[in-house]
Amino acid sequence: MNSPSGPVGLQSHSFLEHEALNPRALTLSILGPLCAKSSTHAKRNRGGRPKAAKNPVEPLRFQLGLLVAVLVLAAVPLGAQTVPIAELLKDPAVSAARESARQGELRVIEDQVELTEVAAPGFKEGPRGLLMKRKFEELGLRNVRIDRVGNVIGERPGLSARPNLVLAAHLDTVFPEGTDVRVKREGTLLRAPGISDDGRGLAVLLGVARALDAGRVQTRGSMTFVADVGEEGLSDLRGMRELFGVTLKDQIDAFMSIDGTDHGITTVGVGSHRYRVTFRGPGGHSFGAFGLVNPVHALGRAVAKIADLQVPREPKVTFNVGRIGGGTSINSIAADAWFEMDMRSSDAAALGSIDASFQKAVDDSAREENERWNNGRLTVTKDLVGERPAGRTADSAAIVQTAIAVSKALGLPVALGEGSTDANIPMSRGIPSITVGGGGKGTGAHSPAEAFDATDSWKGTERVLLLVIALAGK
């Protein structure tokens, strides 16, 4: 999918629309009903459907009062029209929740260790999911359930059902079954595969829910907490596809995922194409059948051509041959050989271009191997095993401006970036979305040496807490 071309704002249900939308557009939306010839006839959009409204017959006094407020806002720069974070910081309930987040960080770390030590390879997240379900229930989240693909869902109702903010962290890791996931402690340093990605995100998810209850924070909109499956590797964001396409279809107004550590804000979703390429031939004895087409040799030609591909500096485009396999023995001409290829870019056109170059490299390699020996026939298949859509939430969008304001208010650095996360799916659908780090310092992600430094990690929990309160409305 192509990434959205214009700024992405919260949908009409969101309280943030009065804080961050263009004042002129908002003024027109108010003047429209006042100038209409009849309040009983709904103005229709281009699709011919009546425009949605919570209350189609608004009192004139309310309409005029809101118009005055918008005209005042018109004098304020658009970037400054964000949620009043300074006011939130003065709120007694918010203060109590923040204090709970600070004092409760040890509990968050304990959850992080406990969850990390329950293995969750791709497509086998069940045991960790059951643990999260139990913890959701213990925290008092409503309607806790597991959907058909394994996403764990719990609700925290607000004063109204909408806007509905989804806060998520992923259950799965990149590590295969049998990996030692026991956590080793060295002071504030925790070592284990998956301790940061995304053991940290899951623990912060729980810490935020706990702090909200400790502060007795009541939000205007509702929150849905999700521990999702299928973020990593060839899982291809299956948890998010199910969540947005089936489980909570048309019920999500904004989305934020907690993935990894530090305090970054991901606003650009990097798209990817992933292939499994398989060369096949007759196979035979390395001496007796010498001169037969060889799938391994064809694979080597293809990988060499791919390694020489040229990519632009901007937009960033990457490619990687990640795995190779095939053959039966050292003295056999292989009957098959395969490799897996990953290509990424936040620009859909650039991703399409590198994909076309990859396709040509593979096809040329098969042709050259057949021409080289002219003995037997070699074939090749290219199976698309993963496709993540690119997406983008504009820097001017309310959700991004709110994240920036919260970070600044807490004295944290502001760093907008790009990545391939759960937020790719909602970004590609035009739903306001970001991914944020969960605090602390992570190293060695996706490697057996993965580690997490918990020094001042409470700052990450506090930031996510304040951000969800601002987004759901206090």
Summary of the structure (lengths in Angstrom):
residues: 474
radius of gyration: 25.9
end to end distance: 35.2
largest distance: 93.8
contacts: 1679
relative contact order: 0.18
helix: 37%
strand: 22%
